[in-house]
Amino acid sequence: MKKHSARVAPLSACNSPVLTLTKVEGEERPRDSPGPAEAQAPAGVETGGRASRRCWTCSRAQLKKIFWGVAVVLCVCSSWAGSTQLAKLTFRKFDAPFTLTWFATNWNFLFFPLYYVGHVCKSTEKQSVKQRYRECCRFFGDNGLTLKVFFTKAAPFGVLWTLTNYLYLHAIKKINTTDVSVLFCCNKAFVFLLSWIVLRDRFMGVRIVAAILAIAGIVMMTYADGFHSHSVIGIALVVASASMSALYKVLFKLLLGSAKFGEAALFLSILGVFNILFITCIPIILYFTKVEYWSSFDDIPWGNLCGFSVLLLTFNIVLNFGIAVTYPTLMSLGIVLSVPVNAVIDHYTSQIVFNGVRVIAIIIIGLGFLLLLLPEEWDVWLIKLLTRLKVRKKEEPAEGAADLSSGPQSKNRRARPSFAR
């Protein structure tokens, strides 16, 4: 973690980052004032040296960030696709999506302890657990984390978190993982629509087009299986999960704003505590009512449950704190890249049919997701790029004409001395 002043929103897509270039200053040493001819050469060398040092520093910083970006993309993609496939595999022996949701959410308690370990390893000013906890509690207000704040600012997000994961896992039971993963990508379009309506964010035509593409992809995905009852229910569940995820992100920004890394880790750990204290009763009720029933605890695939929880925890950690080492856009790419990974796995492990309608729906939703990754100033950058290209095209013919006009004159000038002799 680079700085504690950086602010993030848990499970939210960040805006495009502004790259700050590091300026390397040369050492200034006093010396005698040189003559006019001597002054030009050292000045040019010094200026070129400084420029090369700045370029080298910038390129190294960019390469390092891109390298970490590739690692983060692979981690996000593998953890998200792996957790989805492992959940599908778990339901073959353990048909209890809500219990699996509850079990995986309990692992959120590890967020703040893991963050504190990173704080102790990286920070120069080390604080005790109590000091760090009190400082992070300022995120909830001057009074810290009170009982009232817990129920008004944490509990609603705990409910939304549980609904998002439960609906997603329940959809995996109904339809294949490829459709589930690609339809969940529509949550980014829902975030934009809710932010535009609730938060009064800037209107962007390209994002409206992306939202339309997402909705069109949902309709085409429903049509791909012929509107069968199981596929319609599964698609409705994953769309509802994407909507809950979007509502979580927008409400977090509306009620709590942005959070530092430590504050985000504490908030996610609090969601785990809320899940243990208040959601535990629901799996128990479902067990005794035999809605989600298993014969004995020995029949539970603990390896699959723990593996799914670890992968989901890894995904959330990288998605929330990966901004410290790379660009947020690269992290978002990991989610959409998990779709072809799930498609390849489904092709060899299930009876999924990739007809033309399904492929077009996947492409449309993926295109809408990529359009939503465009920064807000993309149109300004595009205009500047086109302007530079036009200027270069105008300069090239002018330079060519100048070369043609100067060519014969130079030849005549060189030929005159020989004739004089």
Order of alpha helices (4+ residues) and beta strands (2+ residues): beta-alpha-alpha-alpha-alpha-alpha-alpha-alpha-alpha-alpha-beta-alpha-alpha-alpha-alpha-alpha-alpha
